[in-house]
Amino acid sequence: MVGIKDIANQAGVSISTVSYALNNSPKVKEETRSRIMKIADEMNYIPNMAGRTLKRQQTNLIGVYLTNYGGSFYGSLLEGVTKTLGRHGYDMIVCSGTKSHLFLPEKLIDGAIILDATFPTAEIEKYAERELNIVVLDRELESEKVCHVLLDNQAGTTLALDYLLAQSPTKTYIVTGPDHTYDSNIRLAIAKQELERFEHIEYEVLEGNFTKESGMRAAKKIAEKNEKNVAVFCLNDEMAIGMYDYLAKTDLEIGKDIRIIGFDHSEVSRYIQPRLATVDYSMYKWGAVAAEKILALLEGTPAKSERIYTTLIRGESVEGVQD
C-alpha cells in the first residue's frame, strides 16, 4: 500500500509537506499542493483513516446504528441526518451488527445515533460514562449523559384509538410489533391502557413483528372468525398493508366490515385504496433533530432530550368510502 513516505520520495519533498498538502493546509503553496495531489492520485494513494484519526482525535464521521436496512422506513430519517450533518462538515456512516459497536470506543467515529434494538442498553451506558457522544432514538435511559430523541407514541396511539372507537366497533384488535422494540412496546402499553378505561369495549391482542407477512397472518385470524364491524390498530403501516393483501382475497370490506389504522404514514400507505388511516410524524425531522443533538454534544453544549410530535391522518380504511 502506498504511504505518504512514498509520495514524499516521488515528489522530492518532506513527509510533513505531503501531510500538509493532503490536509489542505495553508502552510503549503498551491502549486506544491497540486503537484503532490497529482502524484498521490497517480500512485493510487488511499488515506489511512485510523492513522489520521489518532493524530487529529477527530474523524468528522457520525455512526448511525440501525437494526437492519430493510424496507423504505429509514430513508427520510437518514436524509435528515446526513443533510444536517453535512451543513456542519460531518458525514454519516450507517452501522449494523455488534462488531461496528467498537467504532465508538476506538474513536473511529465522533459520536453515535442509535436506533438499534439489538444494541445493549448496558453497553450504551458504559460508553456514555466514558464521555462518548451518544443520541438514542429507541429507548429511555436514566443516564444524563445520553440524549433522547423519541417519538410521541403516547399521543399518536391515543389519536389512533379515539378515531377508531368513534366508529363504534363491536370489537377491537391490536396487532403488535416485535416485543424487543421500544416503539412497539410503548404503543401496545398505551393502547391497552386506553381500551381498559372502557369496560364495554372488547379487545384482543394479536402477535405481529412489523412485517407485511405478520399483518397477513393477523388478517387471516380475524377473517376466520367472520366478525363484522371490527376495528384493527396495527402498530405500523407495514402490517396494515399485509392485512390489505390478505383481505383482498375475501369478501370482507375494509372500512366497513374491518376498520384499519396503521402508524408511520409510510410512502406506500399514501397510495393504497381505500386510503389507509395512519399516524404521521416527520421522519426527516426525527433524523435532523438527532443530528442537531449530536452536533451540540460534540461542541460541548448541553443537549436537551426532545420528542417528535405525531398527527392523525384520516382515511377510508376507518370511515369507509363515502357515497
Secondary structure, DSSP 8 states (H G I E B T S, - for coil): ---HHHHHHHHTS-HHHHHHHHTT-TTS-HHHHHHHHHHHHHTT----HHHHHHHHS---EEEEEES---SSTTHHHHHHHHHHHHTTT-EEEEE-SGGGGGGTTTTSSSEEEEE-TTS-HHHHHHHHHTT--EEESS---S-TTSEEEEE-HHHHHHHHHHHHHTT--SEEEEE---TT-HHHHHHHHHHHHHHTT-TT--EEEE---SSHHHHHHHHHHHHHTT-SSEEEEESSHHHHHHHHHHHTTSS--BTTTEEEE-SS--TGGGTSSS--BEEE--HHHHHHHHHHHHHHHHTT-----EEE--EEE--HHHH----
